[in-house]
Amino acid sequence: MTTTYEQDSKFIHDIVGENILEEVLGWIKSNMNPEDVFDEQALKNWAIENVKVNEYDEEDLRDWANENGYSNSIPEF
């Protein structure tokens, strides 16, 4: 016996629901870590493409450090 497209669609709609992909993605977000879903190379590629590179130059960082009580010297013990 074979089923029709309409029967298959009604079955899926009645049993599984219309938002299954949304519900599955929500479950994955709540229950899994990125490294459980993606391989290491995919994670590295994402990081390279999406993580902002430090926008401060060395002078900006030095000024911030001086203004906040940090110095470039190593303390003596």
N, C-alpha and C positions, 0 to 999 in steps of 0.2 A: 504494500500500500504506500502510496506517495501522498504528500500533503501539498496543498496549494500555497502560493506566496501569501495569500490573505490569511490562511489558517496559521502559517508560521508567524506572521506578523502579529496576529491576535494573541497567540500563545505567548510570544515574547513580551508583548505589552502587558498581558494579564499576570504573568508569572514573574517576570524580571523587572518590569517597569520601564519608564521612558528615560530615566536619569541614571542608568546604570554606570555609564562611564564617569559621570560626575561623582557618584557615590564611591566608586572604586578609587578614583583619584584622591578623594577626601580620606578614605581609609588608609591609602598608601602614605599620604602626608602625615597622618596621625600615628602610624604604627611602624614606619620603616625609616631608616637613615638613608641619605643619598647614596652612600657606598653600597647599600643593599640593593639598590635599583640600577645604578649606573656603574660601568667599569671604570677603572682608574684613568684610562686615557680620555674618556668622555668627561670626567670630572676635571682633569687638567685642562682640556680644551675649553670648557666652560669658564674656568677661572681665568685663563689667559684672555678670553674675549670679553669678560664681564667685570672683572675686578679692576677698579680704578688704580692706575699707577699713581704713586705719590706725586701730588701736584706742587709740593714745596721744594724750593731749591735749598742748597746748603746754607746760604745766608739767612733765609727765612727761619730755618730750624735753629741756627745759632742765636738769632735775635729772640726767638721764643724761649730758648733755654736760658739766656741771660735775664730776660724779663721775669722768669719763673724760678729764679734762684739756683739754676744749674750752671755748672762750669765745665770747661774742657779739661780740667786737671784731674789727676788721679789722687785720691786722698792718701795721706801717709798714715801708717799705723804704728 
